[in-house]
């Protein structure tokens, strides 16, 4: 604080002109010097900082905040207040405070009025006030304060000396001044006024704010003219308390040009209040994200954006203050930039805030905040599709952290780099796998077992997306590597263990090993059942804390809790925070995978499969956007809602395809209608292909071959665009296109849609894609198509027998009853048509039995019809008649299902 001369020990600009400055004896001066800190000044007259004794702010993690501050009242304040009420008369008393003027010391003494009201501050009869504030509303039971702030026009230039009141006794002065202290202290914490009256000789041009009336049930005498003085350019000190300060006898009538610190704005409390208000606005806005995303309308969206904009405005006001503490300024800039990145499209403002914050952190050596800001800056670059710039930036941060051995941030930046590789438009699994291997090597070196386990599982998950030739073997190696430390307590994390069981089951599903599938499904279900009572895994919290060894330097704090979180003080580890999956999400995934696994069970329980998938859909509907944890912002909630809608579309596709195998066309139509409603932008890619494919299956199954042929002939199912594509994102799309081409070839076997040239062309496109396809089921279906279709020229019989033999062997290995029944019927039609003998009859009976096991009434009708023909050729007319009646009954049931679907 810069000032000239010594600060007066009097009332300064808060003096009301009712008493003179008492002369303090030497003993009193010595006593006052022992209590100078309590009065706001030290022994040399320099002001000392004192926070507001009754300030109460919201509990946020910012400096100068004590949540229990308001619980300890000032000593003897209650007694002083009671004594003041007993001595003051029962009327409204308005205190008027004037700035100290040198002419006060030369005014002649004048007796003070009995009610302690300054007569010069009262309006005179017949004089009109210059302007008047409208007092705030209050209850009728409260008496209104008298308008002592109205200054007559004749008294505006208060430049002449005023009559000086008579000196009062020392005790009476302190008693009156103690009452005045209490009123002023209460109002300074509740209002912020613009300095001085119009009749003040120091600042006569200052505007005046409306007085704030605060209801106090214990005190009816409320001051309406309390105010703060202008902050002089020569003084930058925070607001100080000047109550009870006695004026030094050495100070003359010449007053220092620096205003009294007690009337300056309290910058620290103002900034804390604005920061608390901003956090309140953000919290209220984010509490509305779930309701807003469910039903987005203009009004709710406007309210949400208004709350966020108001919170950002509060932070902007704080950042405009040039006297913030460096740590507080860095935290505010970080918070400001994070809200801009999450809620707005103001990229330039966010980059500017982060750049200034990083510079500030480097200047003051705030290593933790600097890393956190770099982390956010890289995510901002990646969100703008600046992938190359983001990769260069993250590589630089990794090198810097490795040089100074800040290994926790090396983990954080490497995991971020992996996620960017996998989420980019052209994902590069090779670079992602190299990065994950670097994480496992570093974690193994530092004995961070949890990091080692998670990195190994993520490596296996990345390999599962590629599904190359040796993918399954490499995935199993990753799982075995992750389970190497399963007996250690630091790696017993239920979320991570659930991922290991899920990945192991997915490998078995790809291998089509029925016995292994059932065994691993039981392990997964047991783990999920045990997680019901595990309180460390919350239902709607998607965060997982991975313990890591503490670093020797302070690079982790509460301000980096979104990425790295400090551990307990007595522990030897900190935490790496990752967004994993919540318990509800894990349940929904386990229900989905369990239904897929039960498809290979022999005998198959279709009702249980339907129940599992419907339960997964119910979980999605019940949890809403909270399925993957509470959203952080409205864009995050919208993204989660889109992901949830996409997941529900996949469940409808599974249900629809399974209903189609049982000729339940009414249920298939319901799934198709729901998909048409939910599959809309921004959903695209695989889910669109699957929904179109299910619609084509529905029209083909109900006999609308024209619509089905137009759907399967759509360009989105074209095989030419996918030839030679090695991208993992195109693998599933290629599989769906292959299935659509199979259905298209089957439709062209009908005489009305026969096209030999197009059939040969499509078979030529399928050959390089399906002959060595990694999925055994697609290879089996391709051989079945080659054995069944009629081409020109026709396929040799030896080739047909080879195709049928391959289909039968693969179907038995897969345990796929549907493919096995179709293969037996094709074999009966191709090899034993009108053939007399036991082999032909056995083939027809086997086809009929497998068709009944599949539950498809259409294929049951076809199989029993061919069995009737075989009986008729053998001369067994009674058996032929019975088989024909069964075939007719099954055909009638299939047509009834089609007619009931048409009436829906």
Secondary structure, DSSP 8 states (H G I E B T S, - for coil): ---SS---SS-GGG--SSS------HHHHHHHHTTHHHHTB-TTS-B-----TT------S-SS--TTGGGS--TTHHHHHHHHHHHS-SS----------GGGGGS-EE---TT---GGGS--TT--BS---------TTS-----TT--BGGGS---S---EE----HHHHHHHHHHHHHHHHHHHHH----S--TT-SS-TT-----------TT-----S--------TT--------TT----TT--S---SS--GGGS--HHHHHHHHHHHHHHHHHHHHHTHHHHHHS--HHHHHHHHHHHHHHHHHHHHHHT-TT--HHHHHHHHHHHHHHHHHH---HHHHHHHHHHHHHHHHHHT-HHHHHHHHHHHHHHHHHTT-HHHHHHHHHHHHHHHHHTT-HHHHHHHHHHHHHHHHHSTT--HHHHHHHHHHHHHHHHHHT-HHHHHHHHHHHHHHHHHH--TTHHHHHHHHHHHHGGGTTSGGG--HHHHHHHHHHHHHHHHHHT-HHHHHHHHHHHHHHHHHGGG-TTS-SS--EEEEEEE--SS----GGGTTTEE---TTSSEEEEEEE---HHHHHHHHHHHHHHHHTT-SS--HHHHHHHHHHHHHHHHHHGGGGGS--SSHHHHHHHHHHHHHHHHHHHHHHHHHHHHTT-HHHHHHHHHHHHHH--TT--THHHHHHHHHHHHHHHHTT-HHHHHHHHTSGGG-SGGGTT---HHHHHHHHHHHHHHHHHHHHTTSGGG--HHHHHHHHHHHHHHHTT-S-HHHHHHHHHHHHH---SS---HHHHHHHHHHHHHHHHHHT-HHHHHHHHHHHHHHH-TT--SHHHHHHHHHHHHHHHHHT-HHHHHHHHHHHHHHHHHHT-HHHHHHHHHHHHHHHHHHHHHHHHHHT-
